Amino acid sequence: MPQAKLGARCAIVKRKGYCERILHFDLTTLKLFLAVVEERAMAKAAEREHISPPAISKRISELESALGVVLLERQSTGIRPTAAGHALAIEARSVLHSLDHLQCKLGEFASGQRGQVKVVSNPSGLVGPLPEHLKSFMLTHPLVSVRLDERHSNEVVHAVADGDADIGIFAHHIGAEGLTITPYHAVRLVLVTPKGHPLAKKRKASFVNAVDHAFVGLTEISAVGALVLKVAAAQGLNLKCTLHVTGFEALRRMVQAGLGIGVIPEFCARPYTRVMNLSCVPLVDSWSEYKLDICTREPETLSMSARHLLKHLTRPSESSG
Protein backbone atom coordinates (compact mmCIF):
# COMPACT_ATOMS: atom_id res chain seq x y z
CA MET A 1 0.00 0.00 0.00
CA PRO A 2 1.45 3.42 -0.91
CA GLN A 3 2.68 5.38 2.09
CA ALA A 4 0.70 8.48 1.03
CA LYS A 5 -2.50 6.61 2.01
CA LEU A 6 -1.36 5.58 5.47
CA GLY A 7 -3.14 6.94 8.51
CA ALA A 8 0.23 7.66 10.05
CA ARG A 9 2.74 8.20 7.26
CA CYS A 10 6.42 7.67 7.85
CA ALA A 11 9.69 8.43 6.15
CA ILE A 12 13.00 6.69 6.67
CA VAL A 13 15.99 9.01 7.04
CA LYS A 14 19.57 7.73 7.15
CA ARG A 15 21.67 9.63 9.68
CA LYS A 16 25.20 8.72 10.79
CA GLY A 17 24.93 5.05 9.92
CA TYR A 18 21.45 4.35 11.32
CA CYS A 19 17.90 4.82 10.24
CA GLU A 20 15.47 7.18 11.98
CA ARG A 21 11.74 6.79 11.45
CA ILE A 22 9.95 10.13 11.11
CA LEU A 23 6.19 9.84 11.65
CA HIS A 24 3.44 12.16 10.45
CA PHE A 25 0.42 11.27 12.56
CA ASP A 26 -3.15 11.67 11.41
CA LEU A 27 -5.04 13.16 14.37
CA THR A 28 -8.31 11.57 13.27
CA THR A 29 -6.65 8.15 13.33
CA LEU A 30 -5.31 8.81 16.83
CA LYS A 31 -8.79 9.75 17.98
CA LEU A 32 -10.24 6.57 16.47
CA PHE A 33 -7.49 4.48 18.05
CA LEU A 34 -8.31 5.94 21.48
CA ALA A 35 -12.00 5.19 20.95
CA VAL A 36 -11.20 1.52 20.34
CA VAL A 37 -8.93 1.39 23.42
CA GLU A 38 -11.59 3.00 25.61
CA GLU A 39 -14.59 1.08 24.26
CA ARG A 40 -12.67 -2.25 23.95
CA ALA A 41 -14.70 -3.05 20.85
CA MET A 42 -14.45 -1.95 17.23
CA ALA A 43 -18.24 -1.75 16.79
CA LYS A 44 -18.77 0.43 19.87
CA ALA A 45 -15.91 2.72 18.86
CA ALA A 46 -17.38 3.02 15.36
CA GLU A 47 -20.82 3.90 16.76
CA ARG A 48 -19.26 6.51 19.11
CA GLU A 49 -17.27 8.16 16.33
CA HIS A 50 -19.97 7.84 13.64
CA ILE A 51 -17.86 5.75 11.28
CA SER A 52 -18.06 2.14 10.01
CA PRO A 53 -16.08 -0.60 11.82
CA PRO A 54 -14.18 -1.59 8.65
CA ALA A 55 -13.04 2.03 8.22
CA ILE A 56 -11.66 2.10 11.77
CA SER A 57 -10.00 -1.27 11.34
CA LYS A 58 -8.37 -0.09 8.10
CA ARG A 59 -7.00 3.10 9.69
CA ILE A 60 -5.56 1.23 12.69
CA SER A 61 -3.95 -1.39 10.44
CA GLU A 62 -2.29 1.41 8.46
CA LEU A 63 -1.14 3.01 11.71
CA GLU A 64 0.42 -0.26 12.89
CA SER A 65 2.09 -0.69 9.51
CA ALA A 66 3.56 2.80 9.65
CA LEU A 67 4.79 2.36 13.22
CA GLY A 68 6.04 -1.19 12.70
CA VAL A 69 4.38 -2.46 15.89
CA VAL A 70 1.17 -4.20 16.93
CA LEU A 71 -1.04 -1.82 18.89
CA LEU A 72 -4.15 -3.89 19.64
CA GLU A 73 -4.85 -7.52 20.44
CA ARG A 74 -8.17 -9.35 20.60
CA GLN A 75 -9.00 -11.23 23.80
CA SER A 76 -12.08 -13.01 25.04
CA THR A 77 -13.01 -9.95 27.05
CA GLY A 78 -12.59 -7.60 24.09
CA ILE A 79 -9.88 -5.61 22.40
CA ARG A 80 -6.93 -4.61 24.60
CA PRO A 81 -3.90 -2.43 23.80
CA THR A 82 -0.47 -4.03 23.69
CA ALA A 83 2.37 -2.42 25.62
CA ALA A 84 3.11 -0.27 22.57
CA GLY A 85 -0.58 0.52 22.21
CA HIS A 86 -0.83 1.51 25.87
CA ALA A 87 2.14 3.89 25.45
CA LEU A 88 0.59 5.39 22.33
CA ALA A 89 -2.77 5.84 24.08
CA ILE A 90 -1.14 7.84 26.89
CA GLU A 91 0.63 10.17 24.46
CA ALA A 92 -2.39 10.43 22.16
CA ARG A 93 -4.60 11.55 25.06
CA SER A 94 -2.04 14.20 25.95
CA VAL A 95 -1.82 15.47 22.35
CA LEU A 96 -5.58 15.59 21.84
CA HIS A 97 -6.11 17.23 25.23
CA SER A 98 -3.54 19.90 24.33
CA LEU A 99 -5.28 20.52 21.02
CA ASP A 100 -8.67 20.82 22.74
CA HIS A 101 -7.17 23.26 25.22
CA LEU A 102 -5.61 25.28 22.39
CA GLN A 103 -8.89 25.34 20.48
CA CYS A 104 -10.73 26.49 23.59
CA LYS A 105 -8.19 29.24 24.26
CA LEU A 106 -8.27 30.47 20.67
CA GLY A 107 -12.05 30.45 20.87
CA GLU A 108 -11.83 32.72 23.92
CA PHE A 109 -9.72 35.15 21.90
CA ALA A 110 -12.21 35.04 19.03
CA SER A 111 -15.16 35.69 21.35
CA GLY A 112 -13.34 38.45 23.24
CA GLN A 113 -13.32 36.62 26.57
CA ARG A 114 -9.52 36.48 26.42
CA GLY A 115 -7.15 39.10 25.00
CA GLN A 116 -5.29 42.32 25.65
CA VAL A 117 -6.62 45.85 25.21
CA LYS A 118 -4.40 48.94 25.13
CA VAL A 119 -6.05 52.06 26.54
CA VAL A 120 -4.54 55.55 26.67
CA SER A 121 -6.15 58.37 28.62
CA ASN A 122 -5.44 61.97 29.40
CA PRO A 123 -4.98 62.83 33.11
CA SER A 124 -8.58 63.99 33.51
CA GLY A 125 -9.85 60.62 32.29
CA LEU A 126 -7.72 58.74 34.80
CA VAL A 127 -9.06 60.59 37.83
CA GLY A 128 -12.71 60.32 36.75
CA PRO A 129 -14.87 57.18 36.81
CA LEU A 130 -12.53 55.18 34.54
CA PRO A 131 -10.97 53.11 37.37
CA GLU A 132 -14.43 51.97 38.52
CA HIS A 133 -15.47 51.25 34.94
CA LEU A 134 -12.36 49.12 34.36
CA LYS A 135 -12.94 47.26 37.61
CA SER A 136 -16.51 46.31 36.67
CA PHE A 137 -15.32 45.25 33.20
CA MET A 138 -12.55 43.04 34.59
CA LEU A 139 -14.98 41.33 36.95
CA THR A 140 -16.96 40.10 33.94
CA HIS A 141 -13.92 39.60 31.68
CA PRO A 142 -11.21 38.19 34.00
CA LEU A 143 -9.14 36.79 31.10
CA VAL A 144 -8.79 40.16 29.35
CA SER A 145 -5.63 42.09 30.20
CA VAL A 146 -5.95 45.88 30.05
CA ARG A 147 -2.86 48.03 29.64
CA LEU A 148 -3.51 51.65 30.64
CA ASP A 149 -1.14 54.51 29.82
CA GLU A 150 -1.39 58.20 30.67
CA ARG A 151 -0.78 60.74 27.91
CA HIS A 152 -1.94 64.23 27.04
CA SER A 153 -5.00 64.48 24.77
CA ASN A 154 -3.06 65.24 21.56
CA GLU A 155 -0.82 62.25 22.23
CA VAL A 156 -3.87 60.07 22.94
CA VAL A 157 -5.33 60.86 19.51
CA HIS A 158 -2.02 60.16 17.76
CA ALA A 159 -1.56 56.86 19.63
CA VAL A 160 -4.97 55.58 18.51
CA ALA A 161 -4.55 56.83 14.93
CA ASP A 162 -1.11 55.19 14.67
CA GLY A 163 -2.35 51.86 16.05
CA ASP A 164 -0.35 52.10 19.28
CA ALA A 165 -3.56 51.96 21.32
CA ASP A 166 -7.03 50.48 20.86
CA ILE A 167 -9.06 52.97 22.89
CA GLY A 168 -8.27 56.58 23.74
CA ILE A 169 -9.88 58.97 26.22
CA PHE A 170 -9.27 62.62 25.42
CA ALA A 171 -10.67 66.16 25.77
CA HIS A 172 -13.65 66.83 23.50
CA HIS A 173 -12.36 70.22 22.33
CA ILE A 174 -9.11 68.69 20.99
CA GLY A 175 -10.85 66.83 18.16
CA ALA A 176 -9.81 63.56 16.51
CA GLU A 177 -10.16 63.76 12.74
CA GLY A 178 -10.40 60.42 10.97
CA LEU A 179 -11.27 58.47 14.13
CA THR A 180 -14.56 57.19 15.50
CA ILE A 181 -15.59 59.42 18.42
CA THR A 182 -18.05 58.49 21.17
CA PRO A 183 -19.00 60.76 24.11
CA TYR A 184 -17.70 59.43 27.42
CA HIS A 185 -18.49 61.67 30.37
CA ALA A 186 -18.18 65.24 31.66
CA VAL A 187 -15.64 66.48 34.18
CA ARG A 188 -16.50 69.50 36.33
CA LEU A 189 -13.68 72.06 36.43
CA VAL A 190 -13.22 74.02 39.66
CA LEU A 191 -11.00 76.69 41.15
CA VAL A 192 -8.57 75.38 43.71
CA THR A 193 -7.31 77.97 46.21
CA PRO A 194 -5.45 78.13 49.52
CA LYS A 195 -7.79 78.16 52.54
CA GLY A 196 -7.08 81.81 53.35
CA HIS A 197 -7.64 83.09 49.82
CA PRO A 198 -10.42 85.71 49.21
CA LEU A 199 -12.26 83.28 46.91
CA ALA A 200 -11.97 80.32 49.28
CA LYS A 201 -15.24 80.95 51.13
CA LYS A 202 -17.37 81.51 48.02
CA ARG A 203 -19.89 78.82 47.16
CA LYS A 204 -19.20 79.37 43.44
CA ALA A 205 -17.27 81.81 41.28
CA SER A 206 -17.04 82.97 37.69
CA PHE A 207 -13.83 82.86 35.72
CA VAL A 208 -14.04 86.62 35.04
CA ASN A 209 -13.87 87.36 38.77
CA ALA A 210 -11.09 84.83 39.32
CA VAL A 211 -8.65 86.33 36.79
CA ASP A 212 -8.05 89.31 39.06
CA HIS A 213 -5.96 86.99 41.21
CA ALA A 214 -2.59 85.35 40.60
CA PHE A 215 -2.83 82.02 38.76
CA VAL A 216 -0.80 78.84 38.63
CA GLY A 217 -1.34 77.72 35.05
CA LEU A 218 -1.11 74.41 33.25
CA THR A 219 1.05 74.34 30.13
CA GLU A 220 -0.63 74.25 26.71
CA ILE A 221 0.25 70.58 26.28
CA SER A 222 -2.41 69.94 28.95
CA ALA A 223 -5.94 69.93 27.51
CA VAL A 224 -7.24 71.77 30.58
CA GLY A 225 -4.43 74.31 30.33
CA ALA A 226 -5.12 74.85 26.62
CA LEU A 227 -8.85 75.27 27.32
CA VAL A 228 -8.27 77.89 30.05
CA LEU A 229 -5.93 79.87 27.80
CA LYS A 230 -8.41 79.63 24.91
CA VAL A 231 -11.28 80.92 27.09
CA ALA A 232 -9.17 83.76 28.47
CA ALA A 233 -8.15 84.84 24.96
CA ALA A 234 -11.75 84.64 23.66
CA GLN A 235 -12.97 86.83 26.52
CA GLY A 236 -10.06 89.24 26.28
CA LEU A 237 -8.86 88.37 29.78
CA ASN A 238 -5.26 88.63 30.92
CA LEU A 239 -4.25 85.76 33.18
CA LYS A 240 -1.69 86.71 35.81
CA CYS A 241 0.22 83.42 35.79
CA THR A 242 3.08 83.29 38.27
CA LEU A 243 4.27 80.02 36.71
CA HIS A 244 3.12 77.08 34.60
CA VAL A 245 3.25 73.41 35.56
CA THR A 246 2.62 70.23 33.56
CA GLY A 247 0.32 68.28 35.88
CA PHE A 248 -2.47 68.45 38.42
CA GLU A 249 -0.34 67.25 41.34
CA ALA A 250 2.23 69.99 40.76
CA LEU A 251 -0.53 72.59 40.43
CA ARG A 252 -2.06 71.59 43.78
CA ARG A 253 1.33 71.80 45.47
CA MET A 254 2.03 75.27 44.05
CA VAL A 255 -1.41 76.49 45.15
CA GLN A 256 -0.78 75.03 48.60
CA ALA A 257 2.45 77.05 48.74
CA GLY A 258 0.48 80.23 48.06
CA LEU A 259 1.78 80.91 44.55
CA GLY A 260 -1.71 81.43 43.12
CA ILE A 261 -5.00 79.70 42.31
CA GLY A 262 -5.67 77.20 39.54
CA VAL A 263 -8.30 75.43 37.44
CA ILE A 264 -8.38 71.64 37.61
CA PRO A 265 -11.00 68.85 37.51
CA GLU A 266 -13.03 68.49 40.68
CA PHE A 267 -11.91 64.86 40.97
CA CYS A 268 -8.34 66.14 41.32
CA ALA A 269 -9.16 68.79 43.91
CA ARG A 270 -11.92 67.60 46.24
CA PRO A 271 -10.07 64.64 47.86
CA TYR A 272 -7.08 66.85 48.76
CA THR A 273 -8.79 69.88 50.30
CA ARG A 274 -8.45 68.80 53.91
CA VAL A 275 -4.99 67.23 53.84
CA MET A 276 -3.48 70.10 51.81
CA ASN A 277 -5.54 72.89 53.43
CA LEU A 278 -7.11 73.88 50.11
CA SER A 279 -10.55 75.07 49.03
CA CYS A 280 -12.49 73.83 46.02
CA VAL A 281 -14.74 76.48 44.43
CA PRO A 282 -17.11 75.44 41.60
CA LEU A 283 -17.05 77.56 38.43
CA VAL A 284 -20.37 78.79 37.04
CA ASP A 285 -19.13 79.18 33.46
CA SER A 286 -20.68 76.83 30.85
CA TRP A 287 -17.26 75.73 29.58
CA SER A 288 -16.36 74.48 33.06
CA GLU A 289 -18.21 71.26 32.20
CA TYR A 290 -15.20 69.73 30.55
CA LYS A 291 -16.25 66.92 28.20
CA LEU A 292 -14.25 63.79 27.57
CA ASP A 293 -14.67 61.60 24.49
CA ILE A 294 -13.52 58.12 23.51
CA CYS A 295 -11.74 57.67 20.20
CA THR A 296 -11.04 54.45 18.32
CA ARG A 297 -10.23 53.37 14.82
CA GLU A 298 -13.12 51.78 12.89
CA PRO A 299 -14.81 49.47 15.45
CA GLU A 300 -14.74 46.47 13.08
CA THR A 301 -10.92 46.65 13.04
CA LEU A 302 -10.73 46.21 16.82
CA SER A 303 -10.27 42.86 18.53
CA MET A 304 -13.39 41.41 20.13
CA SER A 305 -12.02 42.08 23.62
CA ALA A 306 -11.45 45.76 22.69
CA ARG A 307 -15.00 45.94 21.31
CA HIS A 308 -16.37 44.53 24.55
CA LEU A 309 -14.49 47.15 26.59
CA LEU A 310 -15.62 49.95 24.27
CA LYS A 311 -19.24 48.83 24.64
CA HIS A 312 -18.80 48.65 28.42
CA LEU A 313 -17.37 52.17 28.65
CA THR A 314 -19.99 53.74 26.42
CA ARG A 315 -23.14 52.14 27.75
CA PRO A 316 -25.33 54.65 29.62
CA SER A 317 -24.85 53.12 33.06
CA GLU A 318 -21.05 53.38 32.70
CA SER A 319 -20.55 56.60 30.76
CA SER A 320 -22.88 58.74 32.81
CA GLY A 321 -21.34 60.70 35.64
N, C-alpha and C positions, 0 to 999 in steps of 0.2 A: 504493500500500500504506500503511495507517495507520502512523503513526510508533510507536505503542505496541507494534507487533510487530517492530520493527527490532532486530537484534542489538546495534547501538550506537545508541541513540536520541539525538536532538539537538533542541535548542530554539534558536530564533533570537531574540536579545535586541537591541533597538535602544538604543544608548548613544552620546550626543553625536554624532549624525549618521552613525554607521556601525553595521554589524551585527556581532555577535559570536556565533559558533557555540559553544554549550555542549553538550558530549558526555557521555553517560552510558554508559560502556562495559560490555558484558557480558563478564565474565571468562572464561566458557566459550568465547565466540566468539574471544576473544584467544588462548586456548589452542589452539583448532582452527586458527586462522590460522597460528600458529607451527608446528603440525604439518605443514601444507601446505608452508610455506617450507622446513622442515628435510627433509621427505621428497621434495619436488619432484614430488609426484604426489598427486592427490586420493584415489585408491583406497588408496594406502599409508597416507596420513594417516587415512583413515576406518577402516582395519583397526587402526591403532595406537590410535586413540581410541574404538574400539568404537561406531561410528556409521556410517550409510550415506553414501556419496559425495554423493547429492543433498542430504542434510541439511546437509553441510558447505558445499557450493556455495551453497545458499540463504542460510546464515548470512553467508558472506563477501560475497555480493552485497548483502545488507542493510547490512553494515558499510561497503562502498564507497559505497552510496547515502547513508548517514548522513554519511560523511566528505566526500563530494563529490569523491573521487579514485579512480583505478584503483590497486589494490594488487598485483595479480598479472597476469602475462602468460604465455601459453603459447608455448613455443618447441619446437624439434625435440628438444631434450635434456630437456624437461620443463617444469614450471611454475617460473618465476623471479619474485621480487618486483621491482616497479618501484622507483624511487628513494623514492617515498612509502612503499611497502611495506617497503623495507629500514629506513627510519627508524622505522616502526611496530614492526617486529620487534625492533629494539634496545630500544625503550622497553617493549615488552610483556614481553620476557625479564626486564628489571629489575623490573617490577611483580610478575610472577609469582614471581620469586626472593624478593623482599621478603615476599610473602605466605607463601611456604613457610617462610621464616626465622621469621616471626611465629608461624605455626602451630606450628613446632617449639619455639620459646621458650615459648609458652603451654602446650604439652604438657609441658614440663619443670616448669612451675609446678604443673600438675595432678597430675603424678606425684610431686612433692616433690623432684625433683632440682635445682630452682632455687627460690629464695625467701628470705625473711628470717624469722628466729626471734628473739623477744625473751625473754631469760632474765634473771631477777633472783635473786640469791643473798645469803644472809646471809654475814658475814665468814668463818665457819667453813667454809662450803661452798666458798668461793674458794680457801682454802689447803689443801683436801683434794685428792682425785684429780680434781676437775672439770677442771682445765686439760688433763690427759692425756686425759680422756674427750672433751673438745671437739676436741683435736688429732686423735684417731683418727676422730672423726665427720667432720671437715672433709677428711680425706684421702680418704674415700669419697664425700663430697658437696661437691666443690669449688665448686659454683655456689650453695650456700646460705650466706647471710651471717648470722652470729650476733652479735647485740648483747647484751652482758653488762653488767649494772649491779649495784652493791653496795648493799644496803639491809638494815636490821635485819629480823628474822623477821616481826614484826607488819606492817611495811611491805611485805614480800614477799607476804604473804597478801592484803593489800588491793590490791596492784598486779595480781595475777592475777584476783581477784574482779571488779575494775573494768574488766578488759580492757586494762590498760596493759602487760601482759606475758603471754606464752604459757605459760612454764614458770617455776615458782618453787622455790627450794631453801631450806628453813627448818627451824628446830628442832622436833623431834617434839612436845615438851611444850607448844608454843604452841597447836597445834590450828588447823584450817582448815575451819570449818563451811561446808557447802554446796559444797565443792570436792572434786575427785577426788584422793585422797592415795595415793601409792605410796612404800614405803620406799626410801631411797637407800643410805646407808651410815652407819657409826658412826664417830664421832670420839672418840679417847681424850683425856680431860682430865687434865692433870698440874699439879703444883705447880712454879712457876718461882721460884727463889731466887737470891740472890747466892752466889758461890762459898764465902764464909766463913760462911755461915749454918749454925746447928746442924742443920737438916734436909738440908743440901746433900749430905752423904755417905751418906744413907740410900738403900737400894735401892728402897724404896717407903714410903709413909706413908698414914695414914688422915686423913680430914678432921677428925675429933675432936681428934687430936693437933696438927694444924696450926693450929687456931683459937687456940691459946695465944700465937701470934706475931702481930705487926703485919701487916695485910693492905693491899694496894693492890687496891681493888675496881673492878669494872666497873659502870657505871650500869645501872639496871633496864631501860633501852631495849635493852640487849644481852641476847640470849637466854641466853648463858652467865652474865652477871651476875645475871639474874633467877633462873636455876636455882640458883646458889650461895646467894642470899638465901633462896630457898624452902626449900632443904635445911637451912640454918642455923636458920630459924624452926621447921621441923618437928621438929628435934632439940633445940630449946631452947638453941641455941648463940649466943653473943654475939660477932660478928665485930668485931675491933679494927681498923677501917678507918681508915688515916691520911688517905686521900683516895680519890676515885672518878675514873676516867677513862672515855672513851667507846670506846676501841679497843685492840686487842692490841699495836700498836706502842708506844702511849703507856704501856701497862702494863709492857711489857718495860723501857722506858727508866726508869720510876720504880723498878722492882725493881733495876735496875742501879745506880741512885743510892743504894740502901740504904734506901728508904722503906718497905719491907715485902716480903711475898711475894704471889703471885697465882695464880689458877687460869685456865689458858688451854688451848686445844687443843694436843696434842703437836706437830702440824704447825707451829704458830706459835712453838714454843719450841725444839725440837731443833736446827734449823739455826743458831740464834743463840747457842748456849751458849758456844762457843769465842770468837767475836769479841766478845761482850759480857760474857764472864767470868761466865756464869750456870750454874746447875745445873737439871736437869730431873728431877723426882722423880715417878714414877707414883703415882697414887692407887689404893687398893685398894677403895674404895667402889663398890657396884654402879652408882650413878647417874653415876659418872665415865665410863661408856661413853655418850657424848652422841650421840643418834641424830638423823640428818637425814632429812627426807622431801622428796619432790617433790610439789608441788600444781599442778593444772591445772584449767581448766574442763572440761566434758564433752569427752572425747577427740574425739568426732565433730564438734565445733565448731572444732577446731584445723585449721590448714592441713596439707597433707600433709607439708611439710618439718618442721613442728613435731612431727607424729606420728612421723616418722622419728627425730628427735632424742630424743624421749621414749622410744621403744623402745630406742634405743642406750644411753641413760643407765640404763635400768632392767633391761637384760638382765643375767643373773648375772655374766658375765665382766667387765662394766663397773661394776656397782653394788657388787660385793664389795670389801672393803678397808676 
